[in-house]
Amino acid sequence: MKKLVNDPKNVVDEAVAGFGAAHADIVRVSLDPVFIVRADAPVAGKVGIVSGGGSGHEPLHGGFVGFGMLDAAVPGAVFTSPTPDPILAATKAVDGGAGVLHIVKNYTGDVLNFETAADLAEADEIEVRTVIVNDDVAVKDSLYTAGRRGVAGTVLVEKIAGAAAARGDDLTAVATVAEKVIGQVRSMGVALTPCVVPHAGEPSFTLADDEIEIGIGIHGEPGRERIKLEPADAIVDRILGPILDDLPYASGDKVLLFVNGMGGTPQVELYIVFRRAAEVLAERGIEVTRTLVGNFTTSLEMQGMSITVLKLDDELTALWDAPVHTAALRWGK
Amino acid sequence: MKKLVNDPKNVVDEAVAGFGAAHADIVRVSLDPVFIVRADAPVAGKVGIVSGGGSGHEPLHGGFVGFGMLDAAVPGAVFTSPTPDPILAATKAVDGGAGVLHIVKNYTGDVLNFETAADLAEADEIEVRTVIVNDDVAVKDSLYTAGRRGVAGTVLVEKIAGAAAARGDDLTAVATVAEKVIGQVRSMGVALTPCVVPHAGEPSFTLADDEIEIGIGIHGEPGRERIKLEPADAIVDRILGPILDDLPYASGDKVLLFVNGMGGTPQVELYIVFRRAAEVLAERGIEVTRTLVGNFTTSLEMQGMSITVLKLDDELTALWDAPVHTAALRWGK
């Protein structure tokens, strides 16, 4: 294992400390317990939004803390749910008196620990609502998950819910718009290589030199099938088909097309993927009106990508376009 | 070789087409010859800025085309200089009557081809000035290069020169501020793994499982030495020392600290590197007033990073902070 780390046990602490030092204009960080909050939290009268989950998916979630998106992010150990304590601490830190929304990716540990933290926060008289993101159409039930997994669509939920909170929506309204995004977003991914969790020191799975995993999870959980490597366009067709058939998306729909890198895939490859995905959508009469391309929900250094499609309407488009100022997404400010 | 590509010969064309489709609000692309220009080019009365070089370093340079940065980027084949023809075409496409600045990384092929294109443009009565970026302190003379190589510091030159052009500086003034940045920026990198050029199909060099290359070039050119893998902090110390001693940077200096990922390194590792780099600068009394962390000048899927330090003054800080709207850097708009 070759990584730019010191003691593998300290990866998250040191990365969070570095993140706080690099982005002190946007966030402040707590190292005990570990969480990242907006520099100006809590914002009085605004719904607070907290997300979190295992580390190793950066910039998710810490990179999305700031104006117009998350108020706090709670990173667990690499690929491991954060415990209730830091989630509770983050929830308290962002409570501006209007309640707090928890955005949780659908993994059993995350769901349980956020639920415990929400119960403890309610006991402290902070109103908490929770939404569960489950956009991955690859498999139903998986390693770590009952039901569908939450993957890159989470970024879109966080951006749009964050914009709703920033414009002054109350807790019910913010939760409602988050649920609307969850209802209209679907994703699926592919891995070309595994990744190595620092404290494990070896790959969590193996793939032959000519093999790829269709429907991979963001922790390397099994997908639908292993196949021989194919041209990029054929791979795109394999994963975009099930996405589009699932909702289903229909001719005339306007969508946000998001091509997400898993961490180790060069940007030229992501744009080759985008090119074909846009072509397929055009063939089906689906109009791409917003786009996002890059490493936003990663699996450490895994090579691969996922495609996410969000059906837009005027409200979601306006919330997507609204100003955001975070380390990883920034516009309009 | 596992990559998300179709025919390796078409990697650049397909990636550029995908880039144009994804960012049609910011750029338009030409595929014959291949170049990327601002959607609203040419901007009448503004100095045009063109950069370019071999593909495989994305988002450099296409990701920096847009308001407040580059007017055009000319991508060659992967790790191969663009020929004079597309450079000339891009230069003409951005000529708004105030002349054009070429920002060229110091590689022999790039320098020659930009020079030929500049001569042809001058014959067409477009005034061209050229600046050569040579920020890499690792080695003097290298594979592909006489003198120092141009690496990630190029991003800072492009941003700051772009801001100068956007505020209305004339060609001499824009070239002067670009030269000022070049005079005050230094970089050095490290590789943990090689990368594979798609049309070559195999790694351009090899590193043992416990070996890293200190002072790597962005095409995998040899650096200063190969050593056994060390903790991240020790690696940072090895490359930051020569950077700081070179200018030299001194106690009381204000700097922009830029930790650049080579493509395949997870973000947690980049922030572990940032943490130590900021610590070293603080120990030397150097104040970090601006930061940049992420994959901005990559070498395909290479694992590794580089550190860049730019000495700031009020003018450079204001130009760095000025609005920019590109695919890869965006703020204030």
Interface residues (C-beta under 8 A of the other chain):
Chain A: K2 K3 L4 V5 N6 D7 V11 V12 E14 A15 V16 A17 G18 F19 A21 A22 H23 S55 G56 E58 P59 G63 V78 L192 T193 C195 D209 D210 I212 L229 P231 A232 D233 I235 V259 G263 G264 T265 P266 Q267 V268 E269 L270 Y271 I272 V273 F274 R275 R276 A278 V288 T291 V293 N295 T298 L300 E301 Q303 G304 M305 H325 A327 R330 W331 G332 K333
Chain B: K2 K3 L4 V5 N6 D7 V11 V12 E14 A15 V16 A17 G18 F19 A21 A22 H23 S55 G56 E58 P59 G63 V78 L192 T193 C195 D209 D210 I212 L229 P231 A232 D233 I235 V259 G263 G264 T265 P266 Q267 V268 E269 L270 Y271 I272 V273 F274 R275 R276 A278 V288 T291 V293 N295 T298 L300 E301 Q303 G304 M305 H325 A327 R330 W331 G332 K333
